[in-house]
Amino acid sequence: MKLLESLSCKNQDDIYQTLNASTVLLDFCDNEQCFSMLTAPEPLSRLIDICCGGSDHNRQNLPYALNLLSTIINQFAEAAGSKN
């Protein structure tokens, strides 16, 4: 959750914290155990809140949060496609 908060409006001035959190969270998407932790209801809900919270308050971090959400959605789509 702390990594997700680094992509929220709570971190408005430390781009290095944003970049580090983004890198780690994207790496989580490549690990099945970490991916399941990231997509648990609470963290996923927080990520969606960050992405939908308005760009004025989170201008620095929003592209990174949206990229993470997009990656997660693509992972789900690939998993669903491989089951069919």
Secondary structure, DSSP 8 states (H G I E B T S, - for coil): -HHHHTTSTT-SS-HHHHHHHHHHHHHHTTSHHHHHHHTSHHHHHHHHHHHHS-TTTSTTTHHHHHHHHHHHHHHHHHHHHHH-
